[in-house]
Amino acid sequence: MRKKVIAGNWKMNNDISGSAELISGIINNIDFSRVNSDVIVCPPFTSLETASELVKNTPIKVGAQNMFFEDKGAFTGEISAAMLLSAGCDYVILGHSERRAIFNESNEWINKKIHKALSSGLKPIFCVGETLEERESGVMKDVLKKQITEGLTGVTSNQMEEVIVAYEPVWAIGTGKTASPEQAEEVHKFIRDLITKMYNKDVADNLVIQYGGSVKPNNAAELLSQPNIDGALIGGAALKADSFIDIIYSAEL
Ligand code: PEP
């Protein structure tokens, strides 16, 4: 049985005090006895240390939203894996569609980042997803296959135990348009079958595949009840403690 993983991607929202307020709102209102999933919050870099301090005595873990693959040096504006570890992170989101589209991140770069995260002891949340144009022109599966095979090049079966894949159709991110549970399930099944071919059934069966794209309290339960949907990566609805908690509870239904 795979454990569900619910993660909040705060994107470029919340300064340090706003982050502390949101985390306190989650911690003070959630009933952990109702929660069997792993819960992760991914605030901006500047709030990571504060977030880690605040969640210290709770089951909540902290993730970053990006990192660079070099260890140190003349990479102005970048953050290393060691820096994220020293700020208390256990996870890092890599290959988010906003990084791919706005900051031109290639599959090759994402692959290097995944390797650096894994060799450093950070668990990557590896995002993949097609645009609307790619879906409508019939190349969705080719695009996903390329993202996944190139993103995971050289990653071993053992290392795959630490990897989470997040399927996030670009057309559903921040748009209010969610993939239907059937659409999402079809792609999650496709990804799991692809992982079986790339590795083996064991690796595929153990892989957590999150869905992301306008997950809200009113659609989470149906999405999360699909056999191949093992959690959610949540943007907008993770910015309010009550909606984030509602989604966490939806995973238990
Ligand atoms: C995301 O940023 O990963 C995301 C899924 O955003 P939203 O939930 O707002 O669509």
Boltz pocket constraint, residues with backbone or C-beta under 6 A from the ligand:
constraints:
  - pocket:
      binder: B
      contacts: [[A, 9], [A, 11], [A, 168], [A, 172], [A, 173], [A, 174], [A, 175], [A, 176], [A, 212], [A, 213], [A, 214], [A, 215], [A, 233], [A, 234], [A, 235], [A, 236], [A, 237]]
      max_distance: 6.0
